[in-house]
Amino acid sequence: MPPDAAPPPEAAEPRSAGPPEPARPAEAASPGLLGRLPEPVRAATAWSAAALTSAGALAVVLLLCWSFRAAAVPALIAVLATALLEPVARRAVRGGRSRAFGAALACLVLIVVIDGTIWMVAKALIDAAPSIGAALAQVGDRLGAGDLGSLGQNAASGVSELGSQLASTLLSGVVKGVGLAAQLVTATVLCLALTFFLLRDADRIPGLIRGWVPAAHAEQAVRLTRLAYRAMSGYMRGTTLIALIDAGLILVGLLLLRVPDALGLAALVFVGAYVPFVGAFLSGLVAVLVALGDRGFVVALGTLAVILAVQFVEGAFLQPIIQSRTVSMHPAVVMVAVTAGGSVAGILGALLAVPFTAAAVAIVTELRGD
């Protein structure tokens, strides 16, 4: 090569390609409305969307239940009755008998308890209505408030009418017309039939769920169903035990005070215990009015003291010991559930709201744990 010749250009070494740059998020490239918002606002937006979606789904379910209430209400009551009566059916099966026999025995126990409770409550209300009106009229005269007497008469007539309707329902099955009586009989028969089938075929329900739900989620659906049923069953059994204790204590107090129809009033307290807060207040008010009408002001105060003492024992000892072992719900949640259920479907809604809320709380707690 000549000395003055320029050396050949060296081949440029290829640059090693480094790792590809990560693609920038769409928000960073062209931030939208959510991308410009602070993180707490975005989190609140997401939670709000989830809450609105859940509320919409719940509203649809309630609307469907209300539209098909002739079948939905007996079905819901049958689920609660099954949760309450399953120990009776299970003990009958342990004796070597068939599941059908255990289910039939549990349904028979339910019929006897409900009919006996309605009869005792109706008798107590009918017998006490005149004396309640007279006692309230006397109190109004003594206080110089004539309106109180008329209010007492109206209340007494209303109580008497309610007791007469309950008694006529029990004895003749006629409640203000054939149509309403037919609906009542149909709902009762449907509820008993569904309770019988649920008790008899309880072991088949997990298989039905596995057949309906996609295989990837079948086991979780079975597990959540069992948790919800366990919470509902625990609530019903705990409430029944508390109601029996409350009714027994109040019965002893009313017998000591010689209040008439003490057994019927204790039965009313037992029924009222299934509607938290409201039921205890109403049943206690009726007992105080009966004592006022038949035994006077002093015995009425004694009855009020007995009821308040029993409610204190329930709130301080029975509820923490019994209900905490079955289902744990804050009293505020119970109050909201009772109020919401009562606003949707009256006393029946208040009765159904709390156990199904307990089931929903159990499901949500399990899903959060997952």
TORTORDREN-640417 format. One record per residue (C-alpha): residue number from 1; y, x, z. Coordinates in nm, 2 decimals. Layout:
N
+-----+--------+--------+--------+
!   k !     c2 !     c1 !     c3 !
+-----+--------+--------+--------+
! NUM !      Y !      X !      Z !
...
+-----+--------+--------+--------+
# end
This chain:
370
+-----+--------+--------+--------+
!   k !     c2 !     c1 !     c3 !
+-----+--------+--------+--------+
!   1 !   0.00 !   0.00 !   0.00 !
!   2 !   0.34 !   0.14 !  -0.09 !
!   3 !   0.55 !   0.26 !   0.21 !
!   4 !   0.84 !   0.04 !   0.12 !
!   5 !   0.63 !  -0.27 !   0.07 !
!   6 !   0.67 !  -0.54 !   0.32 !
!   7 !   0.36 !  -0.61 !   0.53 !
!   8 !   0.19 !  -0.94 !   0.45 !
!   9 !   0.29 !  -1.22 !   0.68 !
!  10 !   0.05 !  -1.28 !   0.96 !
!  11 !  -0.13 !  -1.62 !   0.96 !
!  12 !   0.03 !  -1.84 !   1.22 !
!  13 !  -0.20 !  -1.90 !   1.51 !
!  14 !  -0.28 !  -2.27 !   1.55 !
!  15 !  -0.13 !  -2.42 !   1.87 !
!  16 !  -0.39 !  -2.56 !   2.10 !
!  17 !  -0.35 !  -2.93 !   2.13 !
!  18 !  -0.29 !  -3.01 !   2.49 !
!  19 !  -0.40 !  -3.33 !   2.66 !
!  20 !  -0.25 !  -3.64 !   2.51 !
!  21 !   0.05 !  -3.77 !   2.69 !
!  22 !  -0.03 !  -4.09 !   2.87 !
!  23 !   0.10 !  -4.40 !   2.71 !
!  24 !   0.40 !  -4.53 !   2.89 !
!  25 !   0.37 !  -4.88 !   3.04 !
!  26 !   0.52 !  -5.15 !   2.84 !
!  27 !   0.76 !  -5.22 !   3.12 !
!  28 !   0.89 !  -4.86 !   3.10 !
!  29 !   0.92 !  -4.87 !   2.73 !
!  30 !   1.09 !  -5.20 !   2.71 !
!  31 !   1.12 !  -5.35 !   3.06 !
!  32 !   1.11 !  -5.73 !   3.07 !
!  33 !   1.25 !  -5.96 !   3.33 !
!  34 !   0.97 !  -5.89 !   3.59 !
!  35 !   1.00 !  -5.51 !   3.52 !
!  36 !   1.37 !  -5.51 !   3.62 !
!  37 !   1.30 !  -5.69 !   3.95 !
!  38 !   1.24 !  -5.50 !   4.27 !
!  39 !   0.88 !  -5.47 !   4.39 !
!  40 !   0.92 !  -5.72 !   4.69 !
!  41 !   1.06 !  -5.98 !   4.45 !
!  42 !   0.77 !  -5.93 !   4.21 !
!  43 !   0.52 !  -5.97 !   4.49 !
!  44 !   0.69 !  -6.29 !   4.61 !
!  45 !   0.68 !  -6.42 !   4.25 !
!  46 !   0.31 !  -6.36 !   4.22 !
!  47 !   0.24 !  -6.52 !   4.56 !
!  48 !   0.46 !  -6.82 !   4.46 !
!  49 !   0.27 !  -6.86 !   4.13 !
!  50 !  -0.06 !  -6.85 !   4.32 !
!  51 !   0.06 !  -7.10 !   4.58 !
!  52 !   0.18 !  -7.34 !   4.31 !
!  53 !  -0.14 !  -7.31 !   4.12 !
!  54 !  -0.34 !  -7.39 !   4.43 !
!  55 !  -0.12 !  -7.68 !   4.53 !
!  56 !  -0.16 !  -7.82 !   4.18 !
!  57 !  -0.53 !  -7.79 !   4.19 !
!  58 !  -0.54 !  -7.96 !   4.54 !
!  59 !  -0.31 !  -8.24 !   4.41 !
!  60 !  -0.55 !  -8.30 !   4.12 !
!  61 !  -0.85 !  -8.31 !   4.36 !
!  62 !  -0.67 !  -8.56 !   4.59 !
!  63 !  -0.57 !  -8.77 !   4.30 !
!  64 !  -0.93 !  -8.79 !   4.17 !
!  65 !  -1.05 !  -8.87 !   4.52 !
!  66 !  -0.79 !  -9.15 !   4.55 !
!  67 !  -0.87 !  -9.28 !   4.21 !
!  68 !  -1.25 !  -9.29 !   4.29 !
!  69 !  -1.20 !  -9.36 !   4.66 !
!  70 !  -1.47 !  -9.63 !   4.65 !
!  71 !  -1.73 !  -9.35 !   4.60 !
!  72 !  -1.53 !  -9.05 !   4.73 !
!  73 !  -1.47 !  -9.18 !   5.08 !
!  74 !  -1.83 !  -9.27 !   5.16 !
!  75 !  -1.94 !  -8.94 !   5.01 !
!  76 !  -1.70 !  -8.74 !   5.23 !
!  77 !  -1.80 !  -8.94 !   5.54 !
!  78 !  -2.17 !  -8.88 !   5.45 !
!  79 !  -2.11 !  -8.50 !   5.44 !
!  80 !  -1.95 !  -8.52 !   5.79 !
!  81 !  -2.24 !  -8.74 !   5.92 !
!  82 !  -2.49 !  -8.50 !   5.78 !
!  83 !  -2.32 !  -8.20 !   5.95 !
!  84 !  -2.33 !  -8.39 !   6.28 !
!  85 !  -2.68 !  -8.54 !   6.26 !
!  86 !  -2.87 !  -8.24 !   6.12 !
!  87 !  -3.00 !  -8.13 !   6.46 !
!  88 !  -3.16 !  -8.48 !   6.51 !
!  89 !  -3.34 !  -8.46 !   6.18 !
!  90 !  -3.44 !  -8.10 !   6.23 !
!  91 !  -3.60 !  -8.18 !   6.57 !
!  92 !  -3.79 !  -8.47 !   6.42 !
!  93 !  -3.93 !  -8.24 !   6.15 !
!  94 !  -4.04 !  -7.98 !   6.41 !
!  95 !  -4.27 !  -8.24 !   6.55 !
!  96 !  -4.48 !  -8.23 !   6.24 !
!  97 !  -4.32 !  -8.53 !   6.07 !
!  98 !  -4.18 !  -8.54 !   5.72 !
!  99 !  -3.81 !  -8.47 !   5.63 !
! 100 !  -3.78 !  -8.83 !   5.52 !
! 101 !  -3.88 !  -8.95 !   5.87 !
! 102 !  -3.62 !  -8.72 !   6.03 !
! 103 !  -3.35 !  -8.83 !   5.80 !
! 104 !  -3.43 !  -9.20 !   5.86 !
! 105 !  -3.43 !  -9.14 !   6.24 !
! 106 !  -3.09 !  -8.97 !   6.22 !
! 107 !  -2.94 !  -9.26 !   6.02 !
! 108 !  -3.08 !  -9.51 !   6.27 !
! 109 !  -2.92 !  -9.32 !   6.56 !
! 110 !  -2.59 !  -9.32 !   6.36 !
! 111 !  -2.61 !  -9.70 !   6.31 !
! 112 !  -2.68 !  -9.77 !   6.68 !
! 113 !  -2.40 !  -9.54 !   6.80 !
! 114 !  -2.14 !  -9.68 !   6.56 !
! 115 !  -2.23 ! -10.05 !   6.62 !
! 116 !  -2.24 ! -10.01 !   6.99 !
! 117 !  -1.91 !  -9.82 !   7.00 !
! 118 !  -1.74 ! -10.09 !   6.78 !
! 119 !  -1.87 ! -10.37 !   7.00 !
! 120 !  -1.76 ! -10.21 !   7.33 !
! 121 !  -1.41 ! -10.12 !   7.19 !
! 122 !  -1.36 ! -10.47 !   7.04 !
! 123 !  -1.47 ! -10.64 !   7.36 !
! 124 !  -1.23 ! -10.43 !   7.57 !
! 125 !  -0.94 ! -10.50 !   7.34 !
! 126 !  -1.00 ! -10.88 !   7.32 !
! 127 !  -1.05 ! -10.91 !   7.70 !
! 128 !  -0.74 ! -10.71 !   7.78 !
! 129 !  -0.49 ! -10.85 !   7.53 !
! 130 !  -0.37 ! -11.15 !   7.74 !
! 131 !  -0.33 ! -10.95 !   8.06 !
! 132 !  -0.14 ! -10.67 !   7.87 !
! 133 !   0.11 ! -10.92 !   7.73 !
! 134 !   0.16 ! -11.08 !   8.07 !
! 135 !   0.21 ! -10.75 !   8.25 !
! 136 !   0.46 ! -10.62 !   7.99 !
! 137 !   0.65 ! -10.95 !   8.02 !
! 138 !   0.67 ! -10.91 !   8.40 !
! 139 !   0.79 ! -10.55 !   8.36 !
! 140 !   1.06 ! -10.67 !   8.12 !
! 141 !   1.17 ! -10.94 !   8.36 !
! 142 !   1.19 ! -10.70 !   8.65 !
! 143 !   1.39 ! -10.45 !   8.45 !
! 144 !   1.62 ! -10.72 !   8.31 !
! 145 !   1.51 ! -10.66 !   7.95 !
! 146 !   1.40 ! -10.98 !   7.80 !
! 147 !   1.32 ! -10.81 !   7.47 !
! 148 !   1.06 ! -10.60 !   7.64 !
! 149 !   0.87 ! -10.92 !   7.73 !
! 150 !   0.87 ! -11.04 !   7.37 !
! 151 !   0.77 ! -10.70 !   7.26 !
! 152 !   0.48 ! -10.71 !   7.50 !
! 153 !   0.37 ! -11.05 !   7.37 !
! 154 !   0.38 ! -10.92 !   7.01 !
! 155 !   0.19 ! -10.61 !   7.10 !
! 156 !  -0.07 ! -10.82 !   7.29 !
! 157 !  -0.11 ! -11.05 !   6.99 !
! 158 !  -0.15 ! -10.75 !   6.76 !
! 159 !  -0.41 ! -10.59 !   6.99 !
! 160 !  -0.59 ! -10.93 !   7.01 !
! 161 !  -0.59 ! -10.97 !   6.64 !
! 162 !  -0.73 ! -10.61 !   6.59 !
! 163 !  -1.00 ! -10.68 !   6.84 !
! 164 !  -1.09 ! -11.01 !   6.68 !
! 165 !  -1.11 ! -10.84 !   6.34 !
! 166 !  -1.34 ! -10.57 !   6.47 !
! 167 !  -1.56 ! -10.82 !   6.64 !
! 168 !  -1.58 ! -11.04 !   6.34 !
! 169 !  -1.67 ! -10.74 !   6.13 !
! 170 !  -1.95 ! -10.65 !   6.36 !
! 171 !  -2.09 ! -11.00 !   6.41 !
! 172 !  -2.05 ! -11.17 !   6.07 !
! 173 !  -1.94 ! -10.90 !   5.83 !
! 174 !  -1.64 ! -11.12 !   5.71 !
! 175 !  -1.31 ! -10.94 !   5.71 !
! 176 !  -1.04 ! -11.15 !   5.55 !
! 177 !  -1.22 ! -11.26 !   5.25 !
! 178 !  -1.54 ! -11.20 !   5.06 !
! 179 !  -1.40 ! -10.92 !   4.85 !
! 180 !  -1.30 ! -10.70 !   5.13 !
! 181 !  -1.63 ! -10.77 !   5.31 !
! 182 !  -1.82 ! -10.68 !   5.00 !
! 183 !  -1.63 ! -10.35 !   4.97 !
! 184 !  -1.70 ! -10.27 !   5.33 !
! 185 !  -2.07 ! -10.35 !   5.30 !
! 186 !  -2.10 ! -10.15 !   4.98 !
! 187 !  -1.92 !  -9.85 !   5.13 !
! 188 !  -2.14 !  -9.86 !   5.44 !
! 189 !  -2.46 !  -9.88 !   5.24 !
! 190 !  -2.35 !  -9.60 !   5.01 !
! 191 !  -2.26 !  -9.38 !   5.31 !
! 192 !  -2.59 !  -9.44 !   5.48 !
! 193 !  -2.78 !  -9.37 !   5.16 !
! 194 !  -2.60 !  -9.05 !   5.09 !
! 195 !  -2.64 !  -8.93 !   5.45 !
! 196 !  -3.02 !  -9.00 !   5.42 !
! 197 !  -3.05 !  -8.81 !   5.09 !
! 198 !  -2.84 !  -8.52 !   5.21 !
! 199 !  -3.05 !  -8.49 !   5.53 !
! 200 !  -3.38 !  -8.52 !   5.34 !
! 201 !  -3.30 !  -8.28 !   5.05 !
! 202 !  -3.08 !  -8.03 !   5.23 !
! 203 !  -3.32 !  -7.75 !   5.15 !
! 204 !  -3.28 !  -7.82 !   4.77 !
! 205 !  -2.90 !  -7.78 !   4.77 !
! 206 !  -2.89 !  -7.40 !   4.73 !
! 207 !  -3.12 !  -7.43 !   4.43 !
! 208 !  -2.89 !  -7.69 !   4.27 !
! 209 !  -2.59 !  -7.46 !   4.32 !
! 210 !  -2.77 !  -7.17 !   4.16 !
! 211 !  -2.86 !  -7.39 !   3.86 !
! 212 !  -2.50 !  -7.52 !   3.81 !
! 213 !  -2.30 !  -7.20 !   3.88 !
! 214 !  -2.32 !  -6.90 !   3.64 !
! 215 !  -2.57 !  -6.64 !   3.75 !
! 216 !  -2.30 !  -6.37 !   3.82 !
! 217 !  -2.14 !  -6.59 !   4.09 !
! 218 !  -2.43 !  -6.81 !   4.20 !
! 219 !  -2.52 !  -6.62 !   4.52 !
! 220 !  -2.16 !  -6.60 !   4.63 !
! 221 !  -2.12 !  -6.97 !   4.57 !
! 222 !  -2.43 !  -7.04 !   4.79 !
! 223 !  -2.29 !  -6.81 !   5.06 !
! 224 !  -1.95 !  -6.97 !   5.06 !
! 225 !  -2.11 !  -7.32 !   5.06 !
! 226 !  -2.32 !  -7.23 !   5.37 !
! 227 !  -2.01 !  -7.09 !   5.55 !
! 228 !  -1.81 !  -7.40 !   5.48 !
! 229 !  -2.09 !  -7.62 !   5.59 !
! 230 !  -2.14 !  -7.42 !   5.90 !
! 231 !  -1.77 !  -7.44 !   5.99 !
! 232 !  -1.77 !  -7.81 !   5.93 !
! 233 !  -2.09 !  -7.86 !   6.13 !
! 234 !  -1.96 !  -7.65 !   6.41 !
! 235 !  -1.63 !  -7.85 !   6.43 !
! 236 !  -1.81 !  -8.19 !   6.42 !
! 237 !  -2.06 !  -8.09 !   6.69 !
! 238 !  -1.80 !  -7.92 !   6.91 !
! 239 !  -1.57 !  -8.22 !   6.88 !
! 240 !  -1.85 !  -8.46 !   6.96 !
! 241 !  -1.94 !  -8.26 !   7.28 !
! 242 !  -1.58 !  -8.26 !   7.39 !
! 243 !  -1.54 !  -8.63 !   7.32 !
! 244 !  -1.85 !  -8.70 !   7.53 !
! 245 !  -1.71 !  -8.50 !   7.82 !
! 246 !  -1.37 !  -8.66 !   7.79 !
! 247 !  -1.51 !  -9.01 !   7.78 !
! 248 !  -1.74 !  -8.94 !   8.07 !
! 249 !  -1.46 !  -8.80 !   8.29 !
! 250 !  -1.23 !  -9.09 !   8.20 !
! 251 !  -1.50 !  -9.34 !   8.26 !
! 252 !  -1.55 !  -9.21 !   8.61 !
! 253 !  -1.18 !  -9.22 !   8.68 !
! 254 !  -1.15 !  -9.58 !   8.55 !
! 255 !  -1.45 !  -9.69 !   8.76 !
! 256 !  -1.29 !  -9.54 !   9.07 !
! 257 !  -0.96 !  -9.72 !   8.99 !
! 258 !  -1.16 ! -10.04 !   8.92 !
! 259 !  -1.00 ! -10.09 !   8.58 !
! 260 !  -1.18 ! -10.36 !   8.38 !
! 261 !  -1.38 ! -10.29 !   8.07 !
! 262 !  -1.40 !  -9.92 !   8.17 !
! 263 !  -1.70 !  -9.86 !   7.94 !
! 264 !  -1.51 ! -10.00 !   7.63 !
! 265 !  -1.20 !  -9.79 !   7.71 !
! 266 !  -1.42 !  -9.48 !   7.75 !
! 267 !  -1.58 !  -9.56 !   7.41 !
! 268 !  -1.23 !  -9.58 !   7.26 !
! 269 !  -1.15 !  -9.24 !   7.41 !
! 270 !  -1.47 !  -9.11 !   7.25 !
! 271 !  -1.36 !  -9.24 !   6.91 !
! 272 !  -1.01 !  -9.12 !   6.94 !
! 273 !  -1.12 !  -8.76 !   7.01 !
! 274 !  -1.22 !  -8.72 !   6.65 !
! 275 !  -0.85 !  -8.75 !   6.55 !
! 276 !  -0.67 !  -8.46 !   6.73 !
! 277 !  -0.35 !  -8.53 !   6.92 !
! 278 !  -0.30 !  -8.88 !   6.78 !
! 279 !  -0.63 !  -9.02 !   6.89 !
! 280 !  -0.60 !  -8.90 !   7.24 !
! 281 !  -0.25 !  -9.04 !   7.27 !
! 282 !  -0.34 !  -9.39 !   7.14 !
! 283 !  -0.66 !  -9.43 !   7.33 !
! 284 !  -0.49 !  -9.31 !   7.65 !
! 285 !  -0.20 !  -9.56 !   7.59 !
! 286 !  -0.44 !  -9.85 !   7.55 !
! 287 !  -0.62 !  -9.75 !   7.88 !
! 288 !  -0.29 !  -9.74 !   8.06 !
! 289 !  -0.18 ! -10.08 !   7.92 !
! 290 !  -0.51 ! -10.23 !   8.03 !
! 291 !  -0.47 ! -10.10 !   8.38 !
! 292 !  -0.12 ! -10.22 !   8.39 !
! 293 !  -0.21 ! -10.57 !   8.28 !
! 294 !  -0.50 ! -10.62 !   8.52 !
! 295 !  -0.44 ! -10.40 !   8.82 !
! 296 !  -0.06 ! -10.34 !   8.83 !
! 297 !   0.19 ! -10.06 !   8.81 !
! 298 !   0.03 !  -9.83 !   9.07 !
! 299 !  -0.32 !  -9.84 !   8.91 !
! 300 !  -0.16 !  -9.78 !   8.57 !
! 301 !   0.01 !  -9.47 !   8.70 !
! 302 !  -0.33 !  -9.36 !   8.85 !
! 303 !  -0.49 !  -9.42 !   8.51 !
! 304 !  -0.22 !  -9.21 !   8.34 !
! 305 !  -0.28 !  -8.93 !   8.59 !
! 306 !  -0.65 !  -8.94 !   8.52 !
! 307 !  -0.59 !  -8.92 !   8.14 !
! 308 !  -0.34 !  -8.63 !   8.17 !
! 309 !  -0.58 !  -8.44 !   8.40 !
! 310 !  -0.87 !  -8.49 !   8.15 !
! 311 !  -0.64 !  -8.37 !   7.86 !
! 312 !  -0.54 !  -8.07 !   8.06 !
! 313 !  -0.91 !  -7.98 !   8.13 !
! 314 !  -0.98 !  -8.02 !   7.76 !
! 315 !  -0.69 !  -7.81 !   7.64 !
! 316 !  -0.74 !  -7.53 !   7.90 !
! 317 !  -1.12 !  -7.51 !   7.92 !
! 318 !  -1.32 !  -7.72 !   7.68 !
! 319 !  -1.14 !  -7.63 !   7.36 !
! 320 !  -1.14 !  -7.25 !   7.42 !
! 321 !  -1.50 !  -7.24 !   7.54 !
! 322 !  -1.66 !  -7.49 !   7.29 !
! 323 !  -1.45 !  -7.48 !   6.98 !
! 324 !  -1.40 !  -7.11 !   6.97 !
! 325 !  -1.78 !  -7.06 !   6.93 !
! 326 !  -1.79 !  -7.29 !   6.63 !
! 327 !  -1.47 !  -7.26 !   6.44 !
! 328 !  -1.13 !  -7.10 !   6.52 !
! 329 !  -0.82 !  -7.28 !   6.39 !
! 330 !  -0.47 !  -7.24 !   6.52 !
! 331 !  -0.33 !  -7.56 !   6.68 !
! 332 !  -0.04 !  -7.56 !   6.43 !
! 333 !  -0.29 !  -7.57 !   6.14 !
! 334 !  -0.47 !  -7.86 !   6.30 !
! 335 !  -0.14 !  -8.05 !   6.35 !
! 336 !  -0.04 !  -7.99 !   5.98 !
! 337 !  -0.38 !  -8.10 !   5.86 !
! 338 !  -0.37 !  -8.42 !   6.07 !
! 339 !  -0.02 !  -8.50 !   5.96 !
! 340 !  -0.10 !  -8.44 !   5.59 !
! 341 !  -0.42 !  -8.64 !   5.60 !
! 342 !  -0.25 !  -8.93 !   5.78 !
! 343 !   0.03 !  -8.93 !   5.53 !
! 344 !  -0.22 !  -8.95 !   5.24 !
! 345 !  -0.48 !  -9.19 !   5.37 !
! 346 !  -0.38 !  -9.31 !   5.72 !
! 347 !  -0.62 !  -9.28 !   6.01 !
! 348 !  -0.91 !  -9.21 !   5.78 !
! 349 !  -0.72 !  -8.92 !   5.62 !
! 350 !  -0.64 !  -8.78 !   5.96 !
! 351 !  -1.01 !  -8.80 !   6.05 !
! 352 !  -1.13 !  -8.63 !   5.74 !
! 353 !  -0.86 !  -8.37 !   5.71 !
! 354 !  -0.94 !  -8.14 !   6.00 !
! 355 !  -1.32 !  -8.07 !   5.94 !
! 356 !  -1.25 !  -8.01 !   5.57 !
! 357 !  -0.96 !  -7.78 !   5.66 !
! 358 !  -1.20 !  -7.59 !   5.88 !
! 359 !  -1.43 !  -7.55 !   5.59 !
! 360 !  -1.14 !  -7.43 !   5.37 !
! 361 !  -1.03 !  -7.18 !   5.64 !
! 362 !  -1.38 !  -7.04 !   5.66 !
! 363 !  -1.39 !  -6.99 !   5.28 !
! 364 !  -1.05 !  -6.82 !   5.26 !
! 365 !  -1.13 !  -6.59 !   5.55 !
! 366 !  -1.46 !  -6.48 !   5.38 !
! 367 !  -1.29 !  -6.42 !   5.05 !
! 368 !  -1.01 !  -6.22 !   5.21 !
! 369 !  -1.28 !  -6.01 !   5.38 !
! 370 !  -1.44 !  -5.94 !   5.04 !
+-----+--------+--------+--------+
# end
